Amino acid sequence: MKSQKVVFLFYTTLLIGTTAGFLMGFILDWQTHINDLMNFSFGGILMIGITAGIWTVIAQMGFFAYLTIHRFGLGIFKSQRLWTRVQVIIIAFALFDLMFFRHMAFAEPGESMAGYAILPTLLLIYALIVAYLKSKDTNYTAFVPTVFFMVVVTSIEWFPALRENDFTFLLNAVVPLLVANTWQILVLHRLHEPVEQQKKTETSKKKQKG
């Protein structure tokens, strides 16, 4: 990927993720922020934007780490099929841990684990939707890696908020993460397309000369 496209990906992701996080933060406590606007006090609103920007940057770091891990996994297992199976196992562990450890940390005595299964279930459903869109735009081999990225990597990025049992904090964190990660994974192949087309064109020209 050319440097211009890396810059494009960085700034568009930052803009989209921060905007989504800002809107979510504003909606969750809209009455307070409306009063801030009426009183010309923008400290709280500015803080929402800064916080959303921080979560978006975390999402960007996670994305480039994922790209490295994915290539590393393919190199270790030497097989796309084997690496896919390993990713499925890791996804299952990540979803279980998201339920089990939050239950262990925050559940009241006698409280069922079922309520703590809602969060990982919603995350999985969202990841499956994104993976479907990705595989539809590319090919079926992108499905599991996309689910892996949206579930496992997002959970790791989300970890600072998951340590707290605050629903508002969880939403303020996960919205910019999910929006940024969705944009990055869905747009990545489009940034590679011109390079691939150029290679095909060069190959065809060489064949014609030959």
Secondary structure as the mmCIF struct_conf table of DSSP 4:
data_model
#
loop_
_struct_conf.conf_type_id
_struct_conf.id
_struct_conf.beg_label_comp_id
_struct_conf.beg_label_asym_id
_struct_conf.beg_label_seq_id
_struct_conf.end_label_comp_id
_struct_conf.end_label_asym_id
_struct_conf.end_label_seq_id
HELX_RH_AL_P HELX_RH_AL_P1 SER A 3 LEU A 28
TURN_TY1_P TURN_TY1_P1 ASP A 29 ASP A 29
HELX_RH_AL_P HELX_RH_AL_P2 TRP A 30 MET A 38
TURN_TY1_P TURN_TY1_P2 ASN A 39 PHE A 40
HELX_RH_AL_P HELX_RH_AL_P3 GLY A 43 PHE A 77
HELX_RH_AL_P HELX_RH_AL_P4 GLN A 80 PHE A 106
HELX_LH_PP_P HELX_LH_PP_P1 ALA A 107 GLU A 108
TURN_TY1_P TURN_TY1_P3 PRO A 109 GLY A 110
BEND BEND1 MET A 113 MET A 113
HELX_RH_3T_P HELX_RH_3T_P1 ALA A 114 ALA A 117
HELX_RH_AL_P HELX_RH_AL_P5 ILE A 118 ASP A 137
BEND BEND2 THR A 138 THR A 138
HELX_RH_3T_P HELX_RH_3T_P2 TYR A 140 ALA A 142
HELX_RH_AL_P HELX_RH_AL_P6 PHE A 143 PHE A 148
HELX_RH_PI_P HELX_RH_PI_P1 PHE A 149 VAL A 153
HELX_RH_AL_P HELX_RH_AL_P7 THR A 154 LEU A 162
TURN_TY1_P TURN_TY1_P4 ARG A 163 ARG A 163
BEND BEND3 GLU A 164 GLU A 164
HELX_RH_AL_P HELX_RH_AL_P8 PHE A 167 LYS A 209
#
